[in-house]
Amino acid sequence: MRKMENVKYVISAIVGAFFSFFGILAVPLALLIPCNLIDYFTGLRAAKIRGEKITSEISINGIYKKVTMYILIFVGFGIDCMISYVTGTLHIEMKFPLLFAAIVASWLVINELISITENCEAIGVTIPVLAPVLKYIKKKIETVTDVDPEKTENEDKPEGE
């Protein structure tokens, strides 16, 4: 009985440290990790049902893709750190210190959820409301964060060019 109590304490400490360390980024990360695993395994099953050959090369490329997702979150975190540094230097208060990392992580979670629903459909399990709702949310995020490259290029040029 005492051993089970110790396990609970250790798990509580790990979860508490995770949420304390990552702050606002903890929820999307806590969702992304199991989504990566579920997507990977449902993808393997869906590929088998579709008659696709599963090779170690395809499998390792899928793992590299998942690792790259965390690299993108780190890039968002780097942007947040630089913004925090600049705003701190200028004595400007920031209300969301990990905004870009959280947006990137949330977008990746939604992508993974869409992929999981597509894999489940290929396997034969369908809930018609899930995929359209997730795609709608993804489109909303993309629309809100859409930046016109021509406008940003023109804004970078000095007057008179």
Salt bridges, closest charged atoms under 4 A:
GLU5 OE2 - ARG2 NH1 3.68
ASP39 OD2 - LYS66 NZ 2.45
GLU52 OE2 - ARG50 NE 3.07
GLU112 OE1 - LYS66 NZ 2.75
GLU118 OE2 - LYS135 NZ 3.87
GLU142 OE2 - LYS138 NZ 3.95
